[in-house]
Amino acid sequence: MAFAEPSDGSESLSPHKPARRPERRMWVPLLAVCAGYFMVILDVTVINVAVPVIGRDLQTSLTGIQWITDGYTLVFAGFLLTGGALGDRLGNRRVFGWGVAVFTASSAGCALAPDAPFLVAARLLEGFGAALIVPGSLALLQQAYPLPTERSRAFGLWGSMAGVAASAGPLLGGLLVSTVGWRWVFLINLPVGAACLLLTLRHVARSPRCAARALDWPAQCAVVAAVALLTAALNEAGRRGWTAPVVLAGVGLAAAAGTAFVVRERLAASPVVPLRLLRSRAMSGGVAIGLLFNFGFYGMVFTASLEFQHQRGFSALGTGLALFPAVAMTMFASVLSGRLARRTGDRPLVITGMLLAALGLAGWAAAGADPAYPLLVAPMMAAGFGTSFALTGSTATVMGAAPPSYSGAASALFNTARQIGSATGVALGGSLLATSTHYAAGLRTSMTLGALAYLTAAVLAWLCVPTTPGSR
């Protein structure tokens, strides 16, 4: 699909309205990018409360239900680096537009699916569109907001989309399934995707291209295999246990594919992710922080959802409402951290966020075997606030450590690490709940491990995240 490049907006402005168009142009790219990112993250979580109804309606097996859920995540995580490399080579605006178009069209296919195999195929295509959207979203924000203060605010709002979409997914899914039916879980993407594509084509500046950089297909295949195998193994670990042969085989093959990727990157004339970037303390530390806080936050959301539904008897809608305290803090925390970054730099914000989130999960673990729900509100708020408060600074650290020609690859690397963290947190949380002698003991152990992950991220932030505002 060809995306015509619009005019660069430099045509003469009316002397009667000198200020309004620049203001609008400041916010429209942010709105377009955040809309695309929101769709992607929402589709990771909104499906969870819908799949039981989908399984009954389409008369599919448990395996089919698992593929409806996991197929999207596997393709999304596996092709993120490919999406980043394509964006750097062909232009991030162009590839982002392709991703939105693919995602929107495949969402329509999901909504109209006559049977389970068709729905699974559409979900796989939807995951590929998501992998094209996410790397370009950060690169386009970095391009649109070159000043550190503006960029921090933009990254803050971008980061808030992840927390809001992830936590609001169960609530929105419960509302849609219980009122208008499961197909609307996908149909809601159509107007959002159409508006996002229109705004992108009309108001987002075209991106520079590095057409001379060849796509290293052996490396791309290796990283797709490594991420897909690892994500699949972690998903299976939550159901089969960590010592199951298929889980161990998946982890071993993922490690082999990862090794092949590193070897290929050392030899390639035009690597996907130059290894010299990973030698940067800010880059490698920021990527590791992203993995750790996703591990803690998504592990908390997953285990809390199971606690509320299976142990306390909440409905899907009630579970979404119970998780709302974590949602409510994400938007506020991200916007606040974006505003504070220009005065404090990123390091204090990331450290503060990680310590606060660690305190929240530790508080849940210490609340006892069967705490009353009001005692859990503050821990959830602390985890949601702390994660979003730190996301802005860690994102800015990673993006600032990469040269502009590798902004898409840096964004893809950061988000790949976050996806691995999410999958690990969910798999480990599910495994602990399934194998512990008492459900409450498994839940408290999961929260404790999440708190330790946050504390580790705080230490990494002290060592790796720049202090001075704008000193990326």
N, C-alpha and C positions, 0 to 999 in steps of 0.2 A: 504494500500500500504506500503510495507516494504522499508525502506531506509537503505541500508547497510552503516555502518560506515566505512569511509575511514581510511587509516593510519593517525596517528597524525602528520605526516610531520617531525618526529624527526629522520628519517633515515639520514645516513651520507651524507654530501654535497660534491660536487666535489671540490677539492682544487683549481681548476682553476677558480671557480666562487663563491667566498665566500659570496658575498654581494647581488647578484641579487635575489635569491629566498626569503630571508627574506623581501626585499623591496616589492616584488610582493605579498607576503603573507600579508603584512600590508594593501594593498589596495584592494585585491580581496574580503575579507569579506564585506567591506564597499560597494563595487560595487554591490555585490549580494543582500545585505539587502536593499539598496536604490532602486534597480530595482523592487523588490517586492513591496515596499511601494509606489513607483511612480505609479505602475499599479492600486493599490487600490484607491488612492486618485483621479487619473485621471478618473476612472470610475464613481466617484460621480458627476463630472461636465461635462464630455464630452458628456454624454447622453442627456443633456438638449436641445441642438440645433438639435438633431437627432429625438426626439420623435414625432414631428409633421409629419415628413416624414414616420417614422415607422408606425404611426397610419393610415396614408393613404394607405401605401403599404399592411399592414396586415388587413386593414378594421376593426379596433377595435374601441371601444367606448372611451369616455373620461375617464371612470373608468379604462379601460384597460391601457390607456396611463399613468394614475396616478400610477398604480401598477408597470408598467415597470420602472418608475422613483423611486418611494418610496419603493418598495419591497426590493431592494438592500440595501438602507439605514437602513430600519427597522431591517433586519437580521444582518447586519454589526454591528450596534450599540448594538443590544440586546445580541449578543453572544461574545462580546469582553472579558468580564470577564471570560466566559467559556474558550475561547482560551488561556487567561493568565494562568488559573488554570491548563489546560491540559499541557501547556508548562512547568510549574514548576514541574509537576508530571512525565511527560514522556520524558522531555528534549525539550528545546526550539528549537534546531536545527531540531529535528524530526518533531515537530508540525508545524514549519515554512515551512518545505518541503512539508508536507501534504497540508498545505494551498495553497502553490504555485501550486501544482498539481491540486487541486480541482478548484482553480480560473482559471487556464489555460484551463482545460477541459470544464468547464462551459461556458467560453468565446467562445469556439468553438461551443458549443450548442446554445448560443445566436446568433452567426453569421449564423448558419444553420437553425434557427427556421422557421418552415413552417407557424406558426400562432401565435397569441398573447398569448394564454394560455401556449404554449410551451416556448415562450420567457420569460414570467413571471416566470415560474418554474426555468428556467436556471438562471435568474437574482437572484432569492432567493438563489440558490446554490452558485452563485458567491459571494453573500454577506457573506455566511458562510465561504467560503474560505478566504475572506478578514479578517474576524474576527479571523482566525487562524494566518494570516500573521502578522498583526500589533503588537500584544503584543510581539511576538517572535523577531520582528525586533529590538526593543530597547534592549531587554535582550541579544541578540546576539552581539550587538555593545558594550554593557557594558562588556561582556565576552571577546570579541576580543581586546578591548583597555582598559586595566586596569589602565593605567596611566592617571591622570586627564587631562593633556594637550592633549594627543591623543584622549581621550574620548570626550573632548569638541569640537575638530575639527570634529570628526565623527558625534556627535549629531548635529553640525551645518549643515553639508551636508545633514544629514537625514531630518532635519527640512526644509531645502530649497526645498526638494522634494515636500513637502506639498503645499507650496506657488506656486511653478512653475506648478505643476500638476493641482492645483485647478484653477489657473488663465488662464493657457494655454488650459484648456479643451474646453472652447467655441471656441477658435481659431482653434484648431486641429479638433474639431467636425465639424465646418463649412467647413473647407477645405475638409475633407473626404466626407461629405455628398454631397457637391456640385461637387465633381470630380468623385470618384469611388463608391459612394453609402454608405448607412448607415451600411451595414453589416461589413464594414471595421473598424467601430468604435470598434468592438469587435475583429476582426481578428488581429489587431495590437498587441493585448495582447499575441498572440501565440508565436512569436519569442522571445519577452521579457521574457515571463514566462519560456520558454524552456531554455534560457540562464541563467536565475536566478536559476532555479532548478539545472542545471549542475554545476554552480559555487558553489552553496551551498553544494552539495554533495561531490565535490572534494576539496574545499578549506576552508570551514567553519568548525572549530573544533567542535566535538560533545560536547553536553552540559551535565552537571550533572543532575541527576534525583532525585526526591524525591518520589520514588515509594511508600513509606510507607504512604504518605499523601493521605487520602481518598478524593474523589471528593464529595463535599456536594451537592447532587442533589437538595434537597429542596431549598437551598440558590440559586443555579444556576437558577432554574426555577423562583424563585421570582425576581431575578435581570433581567432576560430576559423579564419577564412580565412587570416589572416597566419601563425599558428603551424603550421597544417596544410600550407600551401604551402611554408613555410620548411623544415619537417621533411622533407617529401617531396623538396624540392630537394637537401637535404643528403644524404639517403639515396641519391638517384640520383647525386650527385657521387662517392660512393665507388665506383660501378660504371661510370659513363660518363666521368668526368673533369669538372673544374671549368669548362671552357669549352664543354661541350656545350650546344646551344641550349635543350634542355628544362630544364637546370639554371639557366641564365641567366634564362630566362623565369620559372621558379618563384621565383627570388630577387627579380626585378623586381616580380612580382605580389604577393609577400609584403610588399615595401617599400611598395607602393601601399596594400595593405590596412592595414598598420601606420599609415601616414599618415592614412588615413581614420579609424582608431580614435582617434588623438590629437585630430584635429579634432572628432570627435563628442564626446569626453570634455570638450573645452573648452566645448562648447555645451550639454551635457546638464544638466538640473536635478538629476538624481540619477545621477552617473557611476558606472561599475563600479569604477574605481580613480581617486579624486580626484587630479588632477595635483599638488595641494599635498603629498600624501604623498611623491611622488617628489622633491620639493624638499628633503625631509629627507635630510641626509647619511647618517644611519644606515640609512634605508630603501634609498636608491638604491645606496649602497656595499655593503650586505649582499646585495642582489639580484645585483649584479655579481660579488661574491666567490663566491656560489653557482654562477653560470654558469661561472666560471673553474675552480673546483676540480672540478666535474663534467667539464668539458672534459679536464682532466689525468687524472683517475682513470679514467673510462670509456674514454678513448682508450688508456690504458695497458693496461687489461684486454682490450680488443678486439685490439690489436696483439700483445699477449703470447699471447693464445689462438691467433692465426694462426701466430705464431712456433713455438709448441709443437706444433701439429698439422701444419702444412704443412712446416716446415723440420726439425723434430726427430722427426717421426713418432709423436707421442704420440696415444693414443686419446682419445675424449671424456672418459672417466673419468680417464685419466692427466693430461689438461689441467686438469681440475678439481682434482686433487690437487696439480699443479704451482703452481696459483694460490692454494692454501690459505694460504701465508704472509701474503698480503695480507688474507685473510679473518680469520685468527686475531687480527690486531691491531685490527680495527675495533671489536669489542665492548669490549675493554679500553680503547682510547683514548677512546671516547665516554663510558664510565662515569667514567674518570679526569678528563676535562675537565669533566664535570658537577659533580664533587666539588670541583675546584680553582676553579671560576668564582666561588664565593662569597668566596674570599679574594683572588683576583688580578684579577677582572673579566674581561671577554671579550676585550679587545684583545690582551693577551699570549698568550693561548691560540691565538687565530686566527693571529697572526703566527708563533708557534712552529710550529704545525702546517703552515702553508704553506711555511715555510723548510725544514722537515724533508722534506716531500713533494718539494719542488724538488730537494733534495739527492739524494733517492732516484732520481728520474728522470734527473738529470744523471749520477749514478753508473752507471746502466744505459747511457746514451749513451756514457760514457767507457770502458766495459768491453771494447770491442773489437768486431770484426766477428762473431765466433762464440764468445762467452764460455761457459765451462762453467756448467751450471745452478746449482751452489752459489754462484757469484759474483752471481747474480741474486736470491738469496733476500733479502739485506739491502735492496737497492733496492725490492723489492716490499713488504717489511715497512714500510719508511719511508714509501712512498706511501700504503699503507693506514692506517697509524697517523696520519700527518699530516693526511690528508683527514678522517678521523673526529674527530680532535682539534679541528679547526677548525670542523666542522659544527655542533657544539653552540652555540658562541659566535655564529656568523653567523646561525643560526636564532633565537636569543634576541634578537639585535640587530634583526632584521627584525620579529619579532612585537612586541617592546617599542616599536618606533617607530610602530605603528599604534594608533589608538583601538580599544576593544573592539568597537565597532559595525562595524569594518572588518577584524576579525581573519581572517575567512574569505578576504576579498579579498587581504590581505597574504600569507597562506599560499599562496594560489593563484599570486600573482605570483612569489613566491620559487621555488616548485616548477616553474612554467612556465619561468623562466630556467634552472633546473637541467636541465630536459629539453632545452632548446635547446643548452645546453653539452654534454650527453651526445651529442646527435645530431651536433653539430659535431665533437667529438673523434673519434667513430667514423668519420664521413665523411672527415675530413681524414686520419686514420690509414690508412684503406683506400685513399684516393687516392694517398698517398705510397708505400705498398707496391706499388701497381699500376703507378705511373709511373716509379719510380726504376730506374736501370740495374742496381743490385744491391739485392736484398731487404734485406740488412743495413743498407745506407745509408738506405733508406726508414724502417726501424725506428728507427735512431738519430736521424734527423731528427724523427720523430714524438715520441720521448722528449724531445728537446731542446725542442720547442715546448711540450710539457706542462710541463716545468720552468719555462719562461718564463711560462706562464700562472699557475703557482703563485707565482712571484716577484711578478708583477703583483698578484695577490690579496693578498700580504703587504703591499705598499705601500698598497693600498686599505684594508686593515685598520688600518694605522697612522694613516691620515687620517680614517677614517669610523667605526670601531667604538669605542663608549664604553670608558673605562678603569675607572671606579668601578663596583664590583659593584652591580647593581640600578639603575644610572643609565641607563635605556633612553631 
